[in-house]
């Protein structure tokens, strides 16, 4: 009997409240309302095994949204003192303990989780899905993909589940501060690693992104009254804090504006060129 998995079992015997299914060694109850019409002893039935509210192993013919060791996007139905409860298509909701949350969730949030067996031999959900995500994504460098952010680490970057099943990461050098767990984002694949994991970027390829960044810097100059109090030689930390761009991206954007004669670059400032073309 494999807890948390779908399996085919044989109807061993009927009782008033259902049928008992067997794998040849053990038996498990399939409640009467779950028994297919016309089912008889000896018939094979495909079921999913989980535990009921009394902690007893029980079978269901209903299809769970996630099975053991796999991931899925589930909706938060309620949050209690012991954790969040998720809708996974079965009568008994799935517990997501607080210690398995990478951020605090609220009712109706949609989150990526994996199904595992806890120390008490019960099925539970975890948002720490990194070990459960697949590493065989059908993508190559340059492809645009959609993914769901499931964890943020200032040191390592933004963890993303591409298509909700494939392992990927956005490096910390990007503007990961704007990301939040549960957020669905569109990214560009920058690298497929040897182990199959994906490196992603929320930025477009450089020549396209440069136009976007230049427009953003142009607006920022206006917001600052026509002059930025630093130039392209400023520290990467200052540039990142003030603009949200890396130093390299900032220099490219400033270079574009300078070439178009929209700005004047001085020692410690970048100013609107009111005499520009």
Buried (B, 14 or more C-beta within 10 A) or exposed (E): BEBBBBBEBBBBEBEEEBBBBBBEEEBBBBBEEBBEEEBEEEBEBEBBBBBEEEEEBBBBBEEBBBBBEBBBBBEBBEBEEEBBBBBBBBEBBBBBBEEBBBBEBEEEBBBBBBBBEEEEEBBBBBBBBBEBBBEEBEBEEEBEBEBBBBBBEEEEBBBBBBBBBBBBBBEBEBBBEEBEBBBEBEBBBBEBEEEEBBBBBBBBEEEEBBEEBBEBBBEBBEEBEEBBEBBBEBEEEEBBEBBBBBBEBBBBBBBBBBEEEBBBBEEEEBBBBEEEE
